[in-house]
């Protein structure tokens, strides 16, 4: 049985609505996966997709959306806000994390 933890991130109402619509009827990948991946000169990049629950995942209920995050990624997602924008030619998910400023 999976345990539900306090989420390190949040989904806006727009993002949650779009994800809920995309998840409808998805039996093979019934969770929204949010994570990070290493990326060259610009550091880490956020990633988002649909997946099944794995052994190394934490499960969260965020705005009514079942979200999974690899245990090792949680610390990099603290304070993240995921939004969905649909303005003219700009449509898609947007990541905002004021706590992820580059120190140097």
Helices and strands as residue ranges (DSSP letters): E 10-11, H 13-23, E 31-39, G 40-42, E 43-51, E 57-62, E 65-70, G 71-76, E 81-87, E 90-96, G 98-100
